Amino acid sequence: MTVDSQDFRDALSRFASGVTVITGLDSDGTPVGVTVSAFASLSLDPPLVLFCLGLRTAKLDAYASHGAVAVNILAEDQHAVSELFASQRTDKFATVGFCQGDNGCAVLDGCLASLECAIVNSHVGGDHLAIIGRVERVHRGVAAAPLLRFRGRYAALGNPGS
């Protein structure tokens, strides 16, 4: 049986998801970043995370081949940051505060948390690349509710902390 792609997409949109910005470095050391909601913890011991990028993602090699990324978990007031890094703009870092992490990748200001990761594996699955990172440093950020996506839109956490 063939699954209708629009039905599948609609079904997946009903799963609320946090929003992250994955940052890396391209081959000449320029910072790159992309908005990702396909992110999950994979293991506590060792600390591993997984995120997925479309095979057509601009500068895909910067995330998969450079060897390091930072996963920036966005707070609810960071809609504009999410939109910026989802865009095709080439000057994404011009208007966003950040510091350089120990691994060289951008750790964005105002996030709930940021995870500096070493890339340990990747696997092509259909039209996406699943990338596994070993967490090497954790930055605790602001105390706020998360930025969420639900049914293709930003959503708020109904009752945070309960």
Number of C-alpha atoms within 10 A of each C-alpha: 3 4 7 8 9 9 10 10 12 12 11 14 15 12 12 18 21 21 24 29 27 28 25 32 24 17 12 7 12 11 18 24 28 24 21 22 19 14 22 14 12 15 12 10 7 10 13 19 20 19 21 20 23 15 16 10 13 14 16 18 15 22 24 22 17 16 17 23 30 32 31 27 26 29 24 19 14 16 14 10 22 21 12 21 22 15 13 12 9 11 12 17 17 8 9 13 11 14 11 12 17 13 18 18 25 27 27 26 16 21 26 21 20 26 22 27 25 19 21 14 14 16 12 13 11 9 11 15 19 20 19 23 26 23 22 16 15 13 14 12 17 13 11 14 17 22 23 21 18 15 15 14 9 16 16 14 12 8 7 9 6 4
